[in-house]
Amino acid sequence: MSQDAAVERTPNPASPADPAQIIVAGVDGSPTSWDAFSWAAGVAMRSNGKLIVVYVMPFTDPAAVYGAPYDYVGAENFREEVAGELKDEAERRAREIGISISFVSDYGDATQTLTDIARNVHATLVVVGRSAKMWHHLAGSLSHRLTCRKDAPVVVVVP
């Protein structure tokens, strides 16, 4: 290859030169997920990109798995209430920095749901916060499971 040959470069996912970026950010209300939201919002603002905020609700509560008495209707209402509060908070934070967002809440496994949404919208970047729970460090966290996939570049925001 000659020195004059053009070198093909892979664009930097956080580069402000790419105005067509679609960023998917996972939130769950934890401080690290809001750090991830802020980082993703900054990228969206600088790149004139689109930010899609995703909250994934689990199908079941761990107590139900172990046969404990469980109020399914109450749990459903609580999950929907949490999703509404997260949406309101995400929209408030987005307004403060002057961007618009799309908010999606869905049931399922967080890794699979975030991956499916990122694939469906042709996301250029997926952003999540690092789990602060010790159990996740031992058993495998969402951030670890996402970084093992090849659907889109993943940024894990560490506080």
C-alpha positions in Angstrom: 0.0 0.0 0.0 1.5 3.4 -1.0 1.8 6.2 1.4 -0.7 8.2 -0.7 -3.4 5.7 -0.2 -6.4 6.9 1.8 -6.7 5.3 5.2 -10.3 4.4 6.1 -11.1 5.5 9.6 -13.8 4.4 11.9 -15.7 7.4 13.2 -15.4 8.2 16.9 -18.8 7.5 18.5 -18.6 10.6 20.6 -17.4 12.8 17.8 -19.5 16.0 17.3 -18.8 15.8 13.6 -21.5 13.1 13.1 -24.9 14.8 13.2 -26.8 11.6 12.6 -26.0 9.9 15.9 -28.7 8.0 17.8 -27.7 7.4 21.4 -29.6 4.9 23.6 -29.1 5.5 27.4 -30.3 3.1 30.0 -31.7 4.5 33.2 -33.0 2.9 36.4 -33.0 5.8 38.8 -29.6 5.1 40.3 -27.0 7.8 40.6 -24.8 6.0 38.1 -27.6 5.8 35.6 -28.2 9.5 35.9 -24.4 10.0 35.3 -24.8 7.9 32.1 -27.8 10.0 31.1 -25.9 13.2 31.6 -22.9 11.9 29.6 -25.2 10.7 26.8 -27.1 13.9 26.8 -23.9 15.9 26.4 -22.9 13.8 23.4 -26.4 14.2 21.9 -26.2 18.0 22.4 -22.7 18.3 20.9 -23.4 16.1 17.9 -27.0 17.3 17.3 -28.0 13.7 17.7 -31.0 12.0 19.1 -31.2 10.6 22.6 -33.5 7.7 23.4 -33.8 7.0 27.2 -34.7 3.5 28.1 -36.1 2.1 31.4 -36.4 -1.7 31.5 -38.8 -3.2 34.0 -38.4 -6.8 35.2 -41.2 -9.3 34.4 -41.3 -10.6 37.9 -40.2 -9.7 41.4 -37.6 -12.0 43.1 -40.0 -12.6 46.0 -42.5 -14.2 43.6 -39.9 -16.6 42.3 -39.4 -18.0 45.8 -43.1 -18.4 46.5 -43.6 -15.5 48.8 -47.0 -13.9 48.7 -47.0 -11.4 45.9 -49.4 -8.7 44.8 -49.0 -8.7 41.0 -51.4 -5.9 40.4 -49.7 -3.7 43.0 -46.3 -4.5 41.6 -47.5 -3.6 38.1 -48.8 -0.3 39.3 -45.6 0.4 41.2 -43.5 -0.4 38.1 -45.6 1.9 35.9 -45.3 4.7 38.6 -41.5 4.3 38.7 -41.4 4.5 34.9 -43.5 7.7 34.9 -41.2 9.3 37.5 -38.1 8.4 35.6 -39.7 9.8 32.4 -40.5 13.0 34.2 -37.0 13.3 35.6 -35.3 12.6 32.3 -37.5 15.2 30.5 -36.7 17.7 33.2 -33.0 17.1 33.0 -33.1 17.3 29.2 -35.0 20.6 29.2 -32.4 22.0 31.6 -29.6 21.4 29.0 -31.8 22.2 26.0 -32.3 18.9 24.2 -35.3 16.8 23.5 -35.5 13.1 24.2 -37.6 10.0 23.5 -38.4 7.9 26.5 -39.1 4.2 26.2 -40.1 1.8 29.0 -40.5 -1.9 28.4 -40.6 -5.2 30.3 -37.8 -7.8 29.9 -34.2 -8.5 30.5 -32.3 -5.2 30.5 -29.4 -6.5 28.3 -31.7 -7.9 25.6 -34.2 -5.0 25.7 -31.5 -2.3 25.4 -29.8 -4.4 22.6 -33.1 -4.8 20.7 -34.0 -1.1 20.9 -30.4 -0.1 19.9 -30.6 -2.4 16.9 -34.1 -1.3 15.9 -33.2 2.4 15.9 -29.8 1.8 14.4 -28.1 3.4 17.4 -24.6 4.5 17.1 -23.9 4.3 20.8 -25.4 2.7 23.9 -24.6 4.3 27.3 -25.2 2.8 30.8 -23.9 3.5 34.2 -21.6 1.0 36.1 -23.4 -1.0 38.7 -22.5 -0.2 42.3 -24.0 -3.4 43.6 -21.4 -6.0 44.8 -23.6 -8.9 43.6 -23.3 -7.5 40.0 -19.5 -7.5 40.2 -19.6 -11.2 41.1 -22.5 -12.4 38.9 -22.1 -10.1 35.9 -23.6 -6.7 35.5 -25.7 -5.1 32.7 -22.6 -3.1 31.6 -20.5 -6.2 31.3 -23.2 -8.1 29.4 -23.7 -5.2 27.0 -20.0 -4.8 26.3 -19.7 -8.5 25.3 -22.2 -7.9 22.5 -21.3 -6.4 19.1 -24.6 -4.5 18.3 -23.3 -1.0 18.9 -20.4 0.6 20.7 -21.1 0.7 24.5 -19.9 3.3 26.9 -20.0 2.5 30.6 -20.0 5.6 32.7 -18.1 5.1 36.0 -18.6 7.6 38.8 
